[in-house]
Amino acid sequence: MGTSHAKCRPQHGLDGIFAPADFTEPLIREAIKKLKYKNVQELGQALGRFLAESLSRHFAGFLRGDVLIVPVPLYITKEKRRGYNQSKLLAQALVECLNLPLAECLTRKIDTISQTKLDKKRRIENVRNAFALAGDWPVAGKFVFLVDDVTTTGATLRECAKVLKRHGASTVWGLAIAQE
């Protein structure tokens, strides 16, 4: 998966974003596209292990206690059409590698359009208020790693983090395979 330098940066609504690879790396870009659009689900396990190894090196002291792994949800019809949620596949691999709990505690309540061709302002508007807590998950006081495949502007991760923080999460870090 290359020797790319991990990127950590603070974000409004998030305590930070961690993305160990650069989306411009051809192998990374191709692997993520195959996972997301070509139904190559086994790449979720491989990319999730890569993310777990990177996370272990940078967050070793935080990978115990009241930690939750939370995948960014897809809208229900999109997940049914695709047959899976790529972020959940990544999150499941993290859970297996790091022995942390998976919490599918978010739901996407609005069927947003794809962020891929939108500029920063439209990305923010597109996902505004699109997420909610699913049921009565106990997120209060938890350190949350929020998992997505790629981050560009961080808009999706920030919107999810707002929901989690509103419900008492103490810390929310966005995790993605790559930064675009």
Sequence and secondary structure as in RCSB ss.txt:
>XXXX:A:sequence
MGTSHAKCRPQHGLDGIFAPADFTEPLIREAIKKLKYKNVQELGQALGRFLAESLSRHFAGFLRGDVLIVPVPLY
ITKEKRRGYNQSKLLAQALVECLNLPLAECLTRKIDTISQTKLDKKRRIENVRNAFALAGDWPVAGKFVFLVDDV
TTTGATLRECAKVLKRHGASTVWGLAIAQE
>XXXX:A:secstr
      EEEEETTEEEEEE EETTSHHHHHHHHHHHHS  THHHHHHHHHHHHHHHHHHGGGSSSSEEEEE    
HHHHHHHSS HHHHHHHHHHHHHT  B   EEE S    STT  HHHHHHHHTT EEE SS   TT EEEEEEEE
ESSSHHHHHHHHHHHHTT SEEEEEEEEE 
